[in-house]
């Protein structure tokens, strides 16, 4: 394939990719309710003659591109994008501002999807040059447990034909458009949600002998849990136990009967993850008995840790370097954030890399999940170039 010719084809398609991205940005939908998004993606794939299946795991789409010489069971590469948005009121004043009150593509899933659509169109045009088939996964529900990836796997997305490797990119405003970031090995943490309801005995703040303060109960439980994870964590295992909400609606002299705590536990060791969840329950029982209170603890099962396959990630890094230049490919560190692409990494070799989307002229760019998050749309061209380089290798 003539690289210059391919680059011209990418440039010619970029205005259409911008249109797709802006349409998706204007019409965000909640996790597992991406019905209009699914229909829109399907209409684009249909317009370009790309075979696909709708309603996979509810609102997902799986497309398939192969050369004439490929056997239907030839193992394939999978490229993945996510479809859902976040419950955030957008604060940007742009022509493509969200038209859905209270919902916004603040994590770049509109970007991921439009890039994958652009990649699909060009792969379809050059399918006879594919060394192996490509499966394109448009996945619902990345932002909400149990994670759309887990449901896509249950629906058989990794089979028929068998997926041998998966690659995905994600917006990264910390790097300017034109750059990418990548890390091999351990990259992102598991994530579990902690929900605690405490019932004590309310009363007058001046009469401690007559009440069981749920605030005291909650503090004791949190301290016991923090002490355990601090003292017993396996060496070199990253972890975070964070409590972000503690609510007891009393007053200066009124002790509430109830309190609620919400938090998260994140780590990069599945056996330690399981052990900590057991200990949190044990500590709840011990502290409840000690204070004469009731503690109802629920742990919402989240996503596992994400491991970038070393060999595949090194290969992708080489392809990105050849495509963009060595200076444009930046190393990344560990992240304690979570991503449901991690589910795939426990079944197949994967590479999850970051696409710089920041505006170079700005001193700082709003982070993902921020109501003023936006991208430099020059990143769309870069994303398509990267995905094509990987798929056509």
C-alpha positions in Angstrom: 0.0 0.0 0.0 1.2 3.5 -0.8 1.5 5.3 2.5 1.1 8.7 0.9 -2.1 7.5 -0.9 -3.4 6.2 2.4 -2.7 9.4 4.2 -4.6 11.3 1.5 -7.5 9.0 2.0 -7.4 9.6 5.8 -7.3 13.4 5.3 -10.2 13.2 2.9 -12.3 11.3 5.4 -11.5 13.5 8.4 -14.3 16.0 7.8 -16.8 13.2 7.8 -15.3 11.8 11.0 -15.7 15.2 12.6 -19.4 15.1 11.6 -19.8 11.7 13.2 -18.1 12.8 16.3 -20.1 16.0 16.7 -23.4 14.1 16.1 -22.5 11.6 18.8 -21.4 14.4 21.1 -24.7 16.2 20.7 -26.8 13.0 21.4 -25.3 11.3 24.4 -27.0 8.3 26.0 -26.8 6.5 29.3 -25.0 3.2 29.8 -27.0 0.3 28.3 -29.5 2.7 26.8 -27.5 3.6 23.7 -30.3 2.8 21.3 -30.0 5.9 19.1 -26.2 5.6 19.2 -26.4 2.0 18.1 -28.8 2.9 15.2 -26.5 5.7 14.1 -23.4 3.6 14.1 -25.3 0.9 12.3 -26.4 3.3 9.6 -22.8 4.4 8.9 -21.6 0.9 8.7 -24.4 0.0 6.4 -23.8 3.0 4.1 -20.2 1.7 3.6 -21.2 -1.9 3.1 -19.6 -3.2 6.3 -21.2 -6.4 7.6 -22.2 -6.1 11.3 -24.6 -7.4 13.9 -26.7 -5.1 16.1 -28.1 -5.6 19.6 -25.1 -7.6 20.9 -25.4 -7.5 24.7 -28.3 -5.2 24.3 -27.0 -2.1 22.5 -23.6 -3.2 21.2 -22.5 -3.7 17.6 -19.9 -6.1 16.2 -18.6 -5.5 12.7 -16.4 -7.8 10.7 -14.0 -7.0 7.8 -12.0 -9.7 6.0 -10.2 -10.3 2.7 -11.6 -12.7 0.2 -8.9 -15.2 0.9 -9.5 -15.3 4.7 -11.2 -18.5 6.0 -14.3 -17.7 8.0 -12.6 -19.2 11.1 -9.3 -17.3 10.6 -8.3 -15.8 14.0 -8.8 -12.1 14.0 -7.7 -8.8 15.6 -10.3 -6.9 17.5 -10.5 -3.1 17.8 -12.9 -1.7 20.4 -14.7 1.6 21.1 -17.3 2.4 23.8 -20.7 4.1 23.2 -22.1 5.4 26.5 -22.0 8.9 28.1 -22.0 10.3 31.6 -24.6 12.1 33.8 -22.9 15.5 33.5 -24.4 18.8 32.4 -22.1 20.1 29.7 -20.7 23.7 30.3 -19.0 24.1 26.9 -20.5 26.7 24.5 -19.8 25.0 21.2 -22.0 24.3 18.2 -21.9 20.6 19.0 -22.8 21.0 22.7 -24.9 18.2 24.2 -28.6 18.5 23.4 -29.6 16.1 26.2 -30.0 17.9 29.5 -27.8 16.3 32.2 -25.9 14.0 29.9 -22.5 14.5 28.2 -19.8 12.7 26.4 -17.3 13.8 29.0 -15.1 10.7 28.7 -14.5 10.8 24.9 -16.6 7.8 23.9 -17.9 9.9 21.0 -14.3 10.3 19.9 -13.5 6.6 20.3 -16.6 5.6 18.3 -16.0 8.1 15.4 -12.4 7.0 15.2 -13.4 3.4 14.9 -16.0 4.2 12.3 -13.3 6.0 10.3 -11.0 3.1 10.7 -13.7 0.7 9.6 -14.4 2.7 6.4 -10.8 2.7 5.3 -10.2 -1.0 6.3 -13.2 -1.9 4.2 -11.6 -0.1 1.2 -8.3 -1.9 1.8 -9.6 -5.2 3.1 -7.7 -7.3 0.5 -4.4 -6.1 2.1 -5.3 -7.3 5.6 -3.0 -10.0 6.9 -5.9 -11.2 9.2 -9.6 -10.3 9.6 -10.6 -7.4 11.9 -13.5 -7.4 14.3 -14.8 -4.0 15.3 -16.4 -3.9 18.7 -18.8 -1.0 19.5 -19.4 -1.7 23.1 -22.1 -0.4 25.5 -21.9 0.4 29.1 -18.3 1.1 29.9 -19.2 3.6 32.6 -21.5 1.3 34.7 -21.2 -2.0 36.5 -21.1 -4.8 35.5 -19.3 -3.2 32.5 -20.4 -3.7 28.9 -17.2 -5.6 28.2 -18.1 -8.4 30.5 -21.5 -8.7 28.8 -20.0 -8.7 25.3 -17.7 -11.5 26.4 -20.6 -13.5 27.7 -22.4 -12.8 24.3 -19.5 -14.5 22.5 -17.7 -11.5 21.0 -14.3 -13.2 21.5 -15.3 -16.2 19.4 -16.7 -17.0 15.9 -14.1 -16.2 14.6 -11.7 -16.3 17.5 -10.2 -13.0 18.6 -6.5 -13.5 19.2 -5.6 -9.9 20.2 -7.5 -6.7 21.2 -6.5 -3.1 20.9 -8.3 0.1 22.1 -7.4 3.7 22.6 -8.7 6.3 25.0 -8.7 10.1 25.0 -6.0 11.7 27.1 -6.2 15.5 27.5 -2.9 15.4 29.5 -1.1 15.1 26.1 -1.7 17.4 23.2 -3.2 16.2 19.9 -0.5 14.5 17.9 0.9 12.5 20.8 0.1 9.1 22.3 0.9 7.4 25.5 1.6 3.7 26.2 2.6 1.4 29.0 3.3 -2.3 28.9 2.4 -4.7 31.7 0.2 -3.6 34.7 -1.5 -0.4 33.8 -4.9 0.2 35.5 -6.5 -0.9 38.7 -9.5 -3.0 39.6 -12.4 -1.1 41.1 -15.1 -2.1 43.6 -17.8 0.1 45.1 -18.3 0.2 48.8 -21.8 1.0 50.3 -22.3 1.0 54.0 -25.5 1.7 56.0 -25.1 2.0 59.7 -27.9 1.9 62.3 -27.2 3.0 65.8 -29.4 4.7 68.4 -30.1 8.4 68.0 -30.6 10.9 70.8 -29.6 14.1 72.5 -25.9 15.0 72.0 -25.6 15.8 75.8 -26.6 12.2 76.8 -24.0 9.9 75.3 -25.0 7.1 77.7 -28.3 6.9 75.9 -27.2 6.7 72.2 -25.0 4.7 69.9 -23.5 7.3 67.6 -23.4 5.9 64.0 -20.6 8.4 63.3 -18.4 6.8 65.9 -19.3 3.3 64.5 -18.4 4.4 61.0 -15.1 6.0 62.0 -14.1 2.9 63.9 -14.9 0.7 60.9 -13.0 2.9 58.4 -10.0 3.0 60.7 -10.0 -0.7 61.2 -10.2 -1.3 57.4 -7.5 1.2 56.6 -5.2 -0.3 59.2 -5.6 -3.8 57.8 -4.9 -2.9 54.2 -1.9 -0.7 55.2 -0.3 -3.4 57.3 -1.1 -6.5 55.3 -0.9 -5.4 51.6 1.5 -7.6 49.6 4.8 -6.0 48.7 4.7 -3.7 45.7 1.0 -4.1 45.2 -0.6 -0.8 44.3 -3.9 -0.2 46.2 -6.3 2.6 47.2 -9.0 2.4 49.9 -10.9 5.7 49.7 -14.1 6.8 51.4 -15.7 9.7 49.5 -18.9 10.1 51.4 -19.9 9.9 55.1 -23.4 11.2 55.9 -25.2 11.3 59.2 -28.0 13.9 59.2 -27.9 15.0 62.8 -27.2 18.5 64.2 -25.2 20.2 66.9 -27.0 18.5 69.7 -28.9 15.8 67.7 -27.3 12.4 67.1 -28.6 10.7 64.0 -29.8 7.1 64.2 -28.3 6.2 60.8 -25.3 7.0 58.7 -24.1 6.1 55.3 -20.6 5.6 53.9 -19.5 5.3 50.3 -16.1 4.5 49.0 -13.9 2.5 46.6 -11.2 -0.1 46.8 -8.8 -0.5 44.0 -5.7 -2.7 43.5 -3.8 -4.7 40.9 -3.8 -8.1 42.6 -6.9 -10.2 42.2 -6.2 -12.5 45.2 -5.6 -9.5 47.4 -8.7 -7.8 46.1 -10.8 -10.8 47.1 -9.1 -11.0 50.6 -9.8 -7.3 51.3 -13.5 -7.6 50.4 -13.7 -10.5 52.9 -12.0 -8.5 55.6 -14.2 -5.5 55.1 -17.2 -7.7 55.9 -15.4 -9.2 58.9 -14.5 -5.8 60.3 -18.1 -4.7 59.9 -19.3 -7.6 62.0 -16.7 -7.0 64.7 -17.3 -3.2 64.9 -21.1 -3.7 64.9 -20.8 -6.1 67.9 -18.4 -3.8 69.7 -20.7 -0.8 69.5 -24.1 -2.6 69.6 -25.0 -1.3 66.2 -25.9 -2.7 62.8 -23.7 -2.4 59.8 -25.0 -3.4 56.4 -22.1 -3.6 53.9 -22.6 -4.0 50.2 -19.6 -4.3 47.8 -20.5 -3.6 44.2 -18.3 -5.9 42.0 -16.5 -3.7 39.6 -13.8 -4.2 37.0 -10.6 -6.3 37.3 -7.1 -4.8 36.8 -5.9 -4.1 33.3 -2.7 -5.8 32.1 -1.3 -4.7 28.8 0.3 -7.8 27.1 4.1 -7.1 26.9 4.7 -8.5 23.5 1.6 -7.0 21.9 2.2 -3.6 23.5 5.8 -3.5 22.4 4.6 -4.3 18.8 2.0 -1.5 19.0 4.5 0.9 20.4 6.8 0.2 17.4 3.9 0.8 15.0 2.9 4.0 16.7 6.5 5.2 16.7 6.9 4.4 12.9 3.6 6.2 12.3 3.9 9.3 14.4 7.6 9.6 15.3 9.6 8.6 18.4 9.0 11.9 20.3 5.3 11.6 19.9 5.1 8.3 21.7 5.3 9.0 25.5 5.7 6.5 28.4 2.9 6.3 30.9 2.8 5.3 34.6 0.4 3.2 36.6 -3.2 4.5 37.0 -5.5 3.7 39.8 -8.5 4.5 37.6 -10.4 1.6 36.2 -11.6 0.7 32.7 -13.8 -2.3 31.7 -11.5 -3.1 28.8 -9.7 -4.9 31.6 -12.1 -7.7 31.3 -10.8 -8.5 27.8 -7.2 -8.5 29.2 -8.1 -11.5 31.4 -9.1 -13.5 28.3 -6.8 -12.4 25.5 -3.6 -10.3 25.0 -4.6 -6.7 24.8 -3.1 -3.2 24.4 -4.8 -0.2 25.7 -3.1 3.1 24.8 -3.8 6.8 25.2 -4.6 9.3 22.5 -3.5 12.8 23.2 -6.5 15.1 22.8 -5.4 18.3 24.5 -5.2 21.8 22.9 -1.5 22.6 22.7 -2.1 26.3 23.1 -3.8 25.9 26.5 -1.9 25.8 29.7 -4.2 23.1 31.0 -7.1 21.1 29.6 -10.1 20.0 31.6 -9.8 16.3 32.5 -12.2 13.6 31.5 -15.5 13.6 33.5 -15.3 17.4 33.7 -18.3 19.5 32.4 -15.9 21.5 30.2 -14.0 18.5 28.8 -13.4 18.8 25.0 -10.9 17.7 22.5 -8.7 19.1 19.8 -10.3 17.5 16.8 -6.9 17.1 15.1 -6.7 14.0 17.4 -9.3 12.3 15.2 -6.9 12.0 12.3 -4.1 10.8 14.6 -6.4 8.1 16.1 -7.4 6.7 12.8 -3.8 6.7 11.6 -2.8 4.7 14.7 -5.6 2.2 14.4 -5.0 1.7 10.7 -1.3 1.1 11.3 -2.1 -1.6 13.9 -4.8 -3.3 11.8 -2.8 -3.3 8.6 0.4 -4.6 10.2 
